[in-house]
Amino acid sequence: MLNGNEEECGKVQVVDTHNRPLRDLRISVTDRCNFRCSYCMPKEIFGVDYPFMNKNELLSFEEIVRLAKIFAELGVEKIRLTGGEPLLRKDLPKLVEQLHKVNGIKYITLTTNGVFLAKYAKQLKEAGICRVNVSLDSLDDELFKRINNMGTGVNPVLKGILSARDVGLEVKVNMVVKKGLNDDQVLPMVRFFKEEGITLRFIEFMDVGSSNGWSLNEVVTKRELYDMIRKEYSLVAMDPSYFGEVAKRYRFKGSKSEIGFISSVSETFCGSCTRARISADGKLYTCLFASVGYDLKGHLRSNMPDEQISEVLRNRWNRRSDRYSEIRTEQTQNKPKIEMSYIGG
């Protein structure tokens, strides 16, 4: 384990009050999305008149790259681009190219709903993306249209997934499972992606934000999902591939195909969380369930030197004590929280 600030390959590795290093940075590049999924951007709230950010409110590519360089010097090795739907951000592959050149950044990944992935997969691969995480909650066309609330069928997403795989990108499919909505889709999803050799990960329905109507009664736990799948397949537990890996991984016996479970409700993993998040308008969040962020955009646009911004980030991470999922209660789940579409998943 790291203690305090340790030198690592010429970088200063910072740790928080629970000795968790800063390794991962998730950057939201837009607050807009072409879906209106109820667990993230319910249509009743994010309607046609919703005041999304204008271009000047968003961090520019230059500002994002500048922050990435500062974070890399503090120990960040992996960047994930999120949204909203990040492929709605114009010229996104150009940003990826610039981030790919940042010294110390080893992995750049992307979270997407997959609708535009077939169009951009080759460009993203060439720019430096190594993996895409694609959200897909059902293979049933009519149910999927109801889930995304925009009438979009499954085929564009499947086309994007297979296109990404075919150009050489690693692909992981993320399924949020909600009791009574799409829990009957678990086994069809398992069967399909096992045959395709694509990793499927199940995400417990979380109380992110304040508008998704979360209820513990609608959570399908990791144990319930595991038991459901074990009725049809033998699963072999796999060791974590790195410190802070959020998914509990399993391999199908006799196969190289994997599945994973992200169980932030029933089996929390706050103790190994190494992730910081930057919202599309440049605010720093040190927890997915945070209420307020710290304005970095103001520092960038007031020409604060990189050394001072680095010191701000170091101090804020050193003081970080977030562990929301470990202390979740009926009281904490009702406190105001930032929306997932604002800071990404």
Secondary structure, DSSP 8 states (H G I E B T S, - for coil): ---SSEEETTEEE-B-TT--B--EEEEE--S--S---TTTS-TTTS-TT-----GGGS--HHHHHHHHHHHHHTT--EEEEESS-GGGSTTHHHHHHHHHTSTT--EEEEEE-STTHHHHHHHHHHHT--EEEEE---S-HHHHHHHHTS---SHHHHHHHHHHHHTT-EEEEEEEEBTTTTGGGHHHHHHHHHHHT-EEEEEE----SSSS---GGGB--HHHHHHHHHTT--EEE---SSTT--SEEEEETTSS-EEEEE-TTTS--GGG--EEEE-TTSEEESSTT-S--EE-HHHHHTT--HHHHHHHHHHHHHT----GGGS--TTGGGS----HHHH--
